[in-house]
């Protein structure tokens, strides 16, 4: 019998081989495949992402083009499920308006979506950290309440978000080895072990999969939209709680946990997701923010606050 504890650990495989896409290619494909939008100016979106290239099409639309074959696996999923999820969520999400096909030398399926205005979240832009945390918890609670029976299980389409954290154990260990002597590696390993041992009851729920600052849009400091559902799916939703350590304040984190009604096991696994993401970032870039987040994770684990 397969249980959450004995499911096989997925193999992530080699890193995706990204391609380049320019505005002229997008302009040609829009003109050829969607004549109603032909002639609209096409320009890259500033900080347009890694998994997908994004381009403004006029003022109200955005073209979203996967940057590698692995990321293209999410296109059909977004086309299928975002129209189902959107009416059940309390904030706008980018429901696809059209499904693009390969063309003009570009090899993957792609989408046209409405442009959702707003500034990516950051600590200094959030007007009220507790209200932001409560609003985000309300969004994720609504997402988790959507019927999950037929939803997409973890797989290569979302890099196994919603599956076991053990999928990422090799990269966590590599990061810990690289950071040895620069962080409290012993404490990090203790937190990681606690996350791996925290049991999931196996009840599937919808999750976003990449609840990160860049995917949370603000207007006048308040949360107004959630974008980029490429890693969404159904499974263990603990990955969505990583934001509690990577963006929220201590007060916001407490409010977030309370309003999302997160149990101890899910919280421990979410802390593990946050730790993995931050260790990899700190090992790769050694930037100040990654070390700040590690400090948040360590302090909260020690004190429970």
C-alpha positions, -999 to 999 in steps of 0.1 A, spaced: 0 0 0 14 34 -10 11 60 19 25 95 22 55 81 40 65 54 15 58 71 -18 89 69 -41 111 100 -42 108 117 -76 138 123 -98 141 159 -108 164 151 -137 188 176 -154 183 213 -153 160 227 -180 177 240 -212 163 274 -216 159 291 -250 157 328 -259 126 347 -271 125 382 -283 96 407 -288 97 404 -327 90 366 -324 61 373 -301 47 400 -323 48 377 -353 30 349 -334 4 372 -321 -2 385 -356 -4 351 -372 -25 333 -345 -46 361 -331 -55 386 -358 -77 406 -334 -46 416 -315 -23 421 -345 -6 454 -346 -6 459 -308 28 469 -295 48 441 -279 75 448 -253 91 427 -226 78 429 -190 104 442 -166 116 414 -144 95 390 -164 104 358 -147 126 327 -152 102 298 -160 83 320 -186 92 350 -207 64 376 -204 57 404 -229 32 432 -228 8 430 -257 -7 465 -258 -17 478 -224 -41 452 -213 -27 418 -223 5 398 -216 20 369 -236 34 342 -214 59 319 -231 77 290 -214 115 292 -215 121 255 -216 103 223 -225 98 213 -188 81 247 -181 59 242 -211 42 213 -194 23 237 -172 6 255 -201 -23 231 -206 -28 228 -169 -32 266 -165 -55 267 -195 -76 239 -180 -77 249 -143 -74 286 -139 -109 292 -153 -121 267 -127 -102 282 -98 -107 319 -105 -144 322 -95 -137 305 -62 -109 328 -51 -112 362 -34 -85 379 -54 -79 382 -92 -57 356 -109 -45 355 -145 -71 334 -164 -58 327 -199 -77 344 -228 -61 324 -256 -39 293 -262 -10 299 -285 8 273 -306 44 269 -316 53 292 -345 79 317 -359 106 294 -347 93 292 -311 87 255 -302 63 255 -272 26 261 -265 20 295 -248 -8 317 -235 -22 352 -237 -35 365 -203 -50 397 -190 -24 421 -176 -30 424 -138 -16 457 -126 2 460 -93 37 461 -78 54 429 -66 53 426 -28 82 434 -6 85 442 31 89 479 25 59 481 2 34 463 24 13 489 42 0 467 71 20 434 76 -7 417 97 -36 426 73 -14 414 43 -8 381 61 -45 377 69 -55 385 33 -30 360 19 -42 333 44 -77 339 32 -67 335 -4 -49 302 3 -77 289 25 -101 295 -4 -78 278 -28 -75 248 -5 -113 245 -3 -116 239 -41 -125 203 -49 -92 185 -54 -103 151 -67 -95 156 -104 -67 182 -100 -31 177 -113 -10 156 -90 27 166 -84 49 159 -114 75 174 -137 49 201 -146 54 217 -112 87 203 -101 69 180 -77 55 207 -55 30 190 -32 51 158 -30 77 149 -4 103 173 7 128 145 2 127 153 -35 149 183 -26 172 166 -1 202 164 -25 201 201 -33 196 210 4 227 189 13 248 205 -14 238 240 -2 245 231 35 280 218 25 287 250 6 275 272 35 294 252 62 312 277 85 290 306 73 257 296 90 247 273 119 246 242 97 239 220 127 207 239 135 197 240 98 201 202 96 179 198 128 152 220 112 154 200 79 152 167 98 121 179 117 105 189 84 112 155 68 98 137 97 66 158 100 38 135 86 13 145 60 -21 128 63 -23 123 26 -54 144 20 -50 163 -13 -56 200 -14 -50 227 -40 -18 247 -37 -2 275 -57 33 261 -54 52 293 -57 38 318 -32 67 343 -34 70 380 -32 72 384 -70 39 366 -75 19 387 -50 8 420 -64 1 451 -43 -19 483 -49 -13 510 -24 4 485 -1 -24 460 -1 -26 425 -17 -47 428 -48 -38 398 -71 -19 365 -72 -1 355 -104 20 327 -119 2 294 -113 27 273 -132 36 252 -102 0 247 -89 -15 213 -83 -31 191 -57 -12 173 -29 4 185 3 -2 223 5 26 229 30 48 244 3 25 275 2 33 283 39 70 289 31 60 326 26 56 329 63 93 330 67 105 344 34 83 376 34 61 380 65 70 397 97 69 378 130 34 393 138 23 386 103 35 350 105 14 344 137 -17 359 121 -11 339 89 -8 306 107 -39 314 129 -61 324 100 -50 295 77 -54 271 107 -21 254 100 -14 223 121 20 215 136 31 190 109 21 213 80 39 242 97 71 221 101 70 210 65 64 246 54 94 257 74 114 230 56 103 243 22 114 278 33 147 265 46 154 246 13 146 276 -9 167 299 13 197 276 16 199 272 -21 197 309 -26 223 317 1 247 291 -14 243 305 -49 243 342 -43 253 347 -7 229 378 -7 220 396 24 182 389 21 188 351 21 208 353 53 181 375 68 155 348 60 177 321 75 178 342 106 140 344 107 137 306 102 163 299 130 147 323 154 112 311 149 122 275 153 140 282 185 113 303 201 81 290 183 73 327 174 
